[in-house]
């Protein structure tokens, strides 16, 4: 399998459900500072994903950029 050099891995902060619940303000600040979502884990399973405003805006920007790339590729064909 060939690797695409332009591919970017989506990163997230993994946090246990109890820790996330007890320390929501700190988790929110961490998500804001790093502009990354928090993946909430319970018993080794993902139970949710939390996005601070900054992390969500970053995701929207990435989606917009992907849409632009798709439109450009459609025009080339």
MDTraj code that builds the backbone (N, CA, C; nanometers):
import mdtraj as md
import numpy as np

residues = "UNK UNK UNK UNK UNK UNK UNK UNK UNK UNK UNK UNK UNK UNK UNK UNK UNK UNK UNK UNK UNK UNK UNK UNK UNK UNK UNK UNK UNK UNK UNK UNK UNK UNK UNK UNK UNK UNK UNK UNK UNK UNK UNK UNK UNK UNK UNK UNK UNK UNK UNK UNK UNK UNK UNK UNK UNK UNK UNK UNK UNK UNK UNK UNK UNK UNK UNK UNK UNK UNK UNK UNK UNK UNK UNK UNK UNK".split()
xyz = np.array([
    [0.0838, -0.1177, 0.0000],
    [0.0000, 0.0000, 0.0000],
    [0.0880, 0.1236, 0.0000],
    [0.0581, 0.2174, -0.0876],
    [0.1345, 0.3410, -0.0939],
    [0.0777, 0.4434, 0.0016],
    [0.1649, 0.5218, 0.0596],
    [0.1227, 0.6243, 0.1535],
    [0.1117, 0.7586, 0.0820],
    [0.0041, 0.8286, 0.1058],
    [-0.0149, 0.9615, 0.0479],
    [0.0594, 1.0628, 0.1346],
    [0.1585, 1.1345, 0.0797],
    [0.2361, 1.2290, 0.1604],
    [0.1542, 1.3497, 0.2055],
    [0.0398, 1.3765, 0.1422],
    [-0.0432, 1.4902, 0.1807],
    [-0.1474, 1.4548, 0.2864],
    [-0.1542, 1.3262, 0.3227],
    [-0.2533, 1.2827, 0.4208],
    [-0.2143, 1.3290, 0.5595],
    [-0.3112, 1.3859, 0.6329],
    [-0.2870, 1.4278, 0.7706],
    [-0.3732, 1.3436, 0.8633],
    [-0.3126, 1.2858, 0.9650],
    [-0.3880, 1.2080, 1.0624],
    [-0.4703, 1.3018, 1.1467],
    [-0.5944, 1.2637, 1.1727],
    [-0.6778, 1.3400, 1.2648],
    [-0.6354, 1.3016, 1.4055],
    [-0.5931, 1.3985, 1.4797],
    [-0.5496, 1.3737, 1.6159],
    [-0.6628, 1.4059, 1.7124],
    [-0.6600, 1.3405, 1.8270],
    [-0.7534, 1.3729, 1.9343],
    [-0.6873, 1.3425, 2.0678],
    [-0.7463, 1.3974, 2.1702],
    [-0.6999, 1.3736, 2.3063],
    [-0.7891, 1.2636, 2.3637],
    [-0.7301, 1.1539, 2.4095],
    [-0.8080, 1.0455, 2.4699],
    [-0.8197, 1.0702, 2.6195],
    [-0.9430, 1.0577, 2.6717],
    [-0.9652, 1.0833, 2.8135],
    [-1.0740, 0.9893, 2.8651],
    [-1.0511, 0.9338, 2.9827],
    [-1.1509, 0.8462, 3.0432],
    [-1.2749, 0.9279, 3.0803],
    [-1.3916, 0.8616, 3.0709],
    [-1.5196, 0.9275, 3.0953],
    [-1.5250, 0.9934, 3.2334],
    [-1.4798, 0.9236, 3.3366],
    [-1.4843, 0.9780, 3.4725],
    [-1.3959, 1.1021, 3.4862],
    [-1.2776, 1.0965, 3.4272],
    [-1.1860, 1.2101, 3.4319],
    [-1.2461, 1.3281, 3.3570],
    [-1.3034, 1.3020, 3.2411],
    [-1.3654, 1.4086, 3.1614],
    [-1.4785, 1.4743, 3.2396],
    [-1.5628, 1.3922, 3.3045],
    [-1.6762, 1.4456, 3.3804],
    [-1.6306, 1.5278, 3.5009],
    [-1.5334, 1.4769, 3.5741],
    [-1.4862, 1.5451, 3.6950],
    [-1.4102, 1.6728, 3.6638],
    [-1.3404, 1.6755, 3.5513],
    [-1.2523, 1.7884, 3.5199],
    [-1.2911, 1.8524, 3.3870],
    [-1.4217, 1.8741, 3.3678],
    [-1.4686, 1.9257, 3.2394],
    [-1.4033, 2.0594, 3.2033],
    [-1.3948, 2.1522, 3.2956],
    [-1.3370, 2.2848, 3.2641],
    [-1.1934, 2.2728, 3.2152],
    [-1.1132, 2.1918, 3.2836],
    [-0.9748, 2.1724, 3.2420],
    [-0.9686, 2.1013, 3.1070],
    [-1.0570, 2.0038, 3.0849],
    [-1.0601, 1.9328, 2.9571],
    [-1.0971, 2.0287, 2.8446],
    [-1.1944, 2.1154, 2.8713],
    [-1.2352, 2.2144, 2.7719],
    [-1.1196, 2.3087, 2.7398],
    [-1.0482, 2.3536, 2.8407],
    [-0.9334, 2.4426, 2.8189],
    [-0.8237, 2.3725, 2.7398],
    [-0.8016, 2.2455, 2.7676],
    [-0.7009, 2.1677, 2.6949],
    [-0.7410, 2.1546, 2.5482],
    [-0.8680, 2.1246, 2.5240],
    [-0.9168, 2.1134, 2.3869],
    [-0.9037, 2.2466, 2.3133],
    [-0.9339, 2.3560, 2.3833],
    [-0.9203, 2.4894, 2.3231],
    [-0.7743, 2.5190, 2.2897],
    [-0.6864, 2.4951, 2.3844],
    [-0.5455, 2.5287, 2.3668],
    [-0.4818, 2.4496, 2.2531],
    [-0.5198, 2.3233, 2.2401],
    [-0.4588, 2.2384, 2.1376],
    [-0.5421, 2.2334, 2.0093],
    [-0.6633, 2.2902, 2.0141],
    [-0.7572, 2.2871, 1.9006],
    [-0.7779, 2.1441, 1.8521],
    [-0.7940, 2.0524, 1.9479],
    [-0.8166, 1.9113, 1.9187],
    [-0.9418, 1.8631, 1.9916],
    [-1.0136, 1.7688, 1.9320],
    [-1.1282, 1.7107, 2.0021],
    [-1.0811, 1.6163, 2.1127],
    [-1.1711, 1.5885, 2.2055],
    [-1.1431, 1.4919, 2.3117],
    [-1.2282, 1.3683, 2.2860],
    [-1.1631, 1.2540, 2.2730],
    [-1.2329, 1.1267, 2.2596],
    [-1.2557, 1.0735, 2.4006],
    [-1.3824, 1.0558, 2.4373],
    [-1.4182, 1.0098, 2.5709],
    [-1.4274, 0.8578, 2.5683],
    [-1.3520, 0.7940, 2.6599],
    [-1.3372, 0.6485, 2.6634],
    [-1.3978, 0.5930, 2.7927],
    [-1.4716, 0.4814, 2.7797],
    [-1.5232, 0.4092, 2.8961],
    [-1.5035, 0.2605, 2.8704],
    [-1.4339, 0.1941, 2.9597],
    [-1.4056, 0.0501, 2.9476],
    [-1.3451, 0.0161, 2.8112],
    [-1.2458, 0.0919, 2.7718],
    [-1.1728, 0.0706, 2.6469],
    [-1.2578, 0.0866, 2.5213],
    [-1.3704, 0.1580, 2.5313],
    [-1.4555, 0.1855, 2.4161],
    [-1.4829, 0.3350, 2.4079],
    [-1.4856, 0.3854, 2.2867],
    [-1.5191, 0.5263, 2.2666],
    [-1.6683, 0.5446, 2.2915],
    [-1.7026, 0.6403, 2.3789],
    [-1.8436, 0.6656, 2.4081],
    [-1.8870, 0.8041, 2.3605],
    [-1.7931, 0.8836, 2.3139],
    [-1.8290, 1.0157, 2.2642],
    [-1.7067, 1.0954, 2.2249],
    [-1.7336, 1.2080, 2.1597],
    [-1.6272, 1.3000, 2.1210],
    [-1.6736, 1.4408, 2.1548],
    [-1.5896, 1.5141, 2.2250],
    [-1.6195, 1.6517, 2.2629],
    [-1.5316, 1.7457, 2.1815],
    [-1.5931, 1.8496, 2.1249],
    [-1.5200, 1.9510, 2.0494],
    [-1.5351, 2.0856, 2.1183],
    [-1.4239, 2.1483, 2.1530],
    [-1.4303, 2.2877, 2.1962],
    [-1.4591, 2.3706, 2.0712],
    [-1.4904, 2.4965, 2.0895],
    [-1.5181, 2.5833, 1.9752],
    [-1.3994, 2.5867, 1.8801],
    [-1.2786, 2.5951, 1.9335],
    [-1.1588, 2.6009, 1.8504],
    [-1.1401, 2.4713, 1.7719],
    [-1.1599, 2.3584, 1.8382],
    [-1.1438, 2.2295, 1.7709],
    [-1.2500, 2.2118, 1.6625],
    [-1.3725, 2.2564, 1.6910],
    [-1.4799, 2.2441, 1.5929],
    [-1.4541, 2.3342, 1.4720],
    [-1.4080, 2.4561, 1.4976],
    [-1.3752, 2.5473, 1.3873],
    [-1.2636, 2.4914, 1.3000],
    [-1.1656, 2.4268, 1.3629],
    [-1.0566, 2.3635, 1.2880],
    [-1.1118, 2.2516, 1.1995],
    [-1.2044, 2.1722, 1.2536],
    [-1.2665, 2.0653, 1.1760],
    [-1.3439, 2.1229, 1.0571],
    [-1.4212, 2.2285, 1.0795],
    [-1.4965, 2.2913, 0.9707],
    [-1.4038, 2.3440, 0.8615],
    [-1.2906, 2.3996, 0.9018],
    [-1.1928, 2.4493, 0.8049],
    [-1.1374, 2.3341, 0.7209],
    [-1.1067, 2.2210, 0.7864],
    [-1.0555, 2.1044, 0.7146],
    [-1.1593, 2.0511, 0.6161],
    [-1.2857, 2.0497, 0.6574],
    [-1.3926, 2.0036, 0.5680],
    [-1.4043, 2.0969, 0.4480],
    [-1.3988, 2.2260, 0.4717],
    [-1.4073, 2.3246, 0.3630],
    [-1.2930, 2.3051, 0.2634],
    [-1.1719, 2.2826, 0.3152],
    [-1.0560, 2.2606, 0.2288],
    [-1.0725, 2.1333, 0.1460],
    [-1.1285, 2.0272, 0.2074],
    [-1.1508, 1.9030, 0.1334],
    [-1.2544, 1.9237, 0.0228],
    [-1.3587, 1.9990, 0.0527],
    [-1.4607, 2.0273, -0.0495],
    [-1.3989, 2.1014, -0.1672],
    [-1.3109, 2.1964, -0.1377],
    [-1.2433, 2.2716, -0.2440],
    [-1.1576, 2.1784, -0.3297],
    [-1.0863, 2.0871, -0.2646],
    [-1.0032, 1.9913, -0.3386],
    [-1.0892, 1.9027, -0.4285],
    [-1.2034, 1.8590, -0.3775],
    [-1.2932, 1.7750, -0.4564],
    [-1.3445, 1.8519, -0.5775],
    [-1.3845, 1.9763, -0.5564],
    [-1.4341, 2.0574, -0.6682],
    [-1.3261, 2.0770, -0.7732],
    [-1.2040, 2.0998, -0.7304],
    [-1.0934, 2.1172, -0.8241],
    [-1.0696, 1.9891, -0.9040],
    [-1.0717, 1.8758, -0.8336],
    [-1.0519, 1.7471, -0.9021],
    [-1.1651, 1.7171, -0.9995],
    [-1.2856, 1.7536, -0.9663],
    [-1.3992, 1.7330, -1.0582],
    [-1.3824, 1.8168, -1.1847],
    [-1.3295, 1.9379, -1.1700],
    [-1.3112, 2.0263, -1.2852],
    [-1.2011, 1.9749, -1.3771],
    [-1.1011, 1.9085, -1.3188],
    [-0.9881, 1.8560, -1.3971],
    [-1.0344, 1.7420, -1.4870],
    [-1.1257, 1.6601, -1.4408],
    [-1.1721, 1.5427, -1.5170],
    [-1.2558, 1.5825, -1.6296],
])
top = md.Topology()
chain = top.add_chain()
for i, resn in enumerate(residues, 1):
    res = top.add_residue(resn, chain, resSeq=i)
    for name in ("N", "CA", "C"):
        top.add_atom(name, md.element.get_by_symbol(name[0]), res)
traj = md.Trajectory(xyz[None], top)
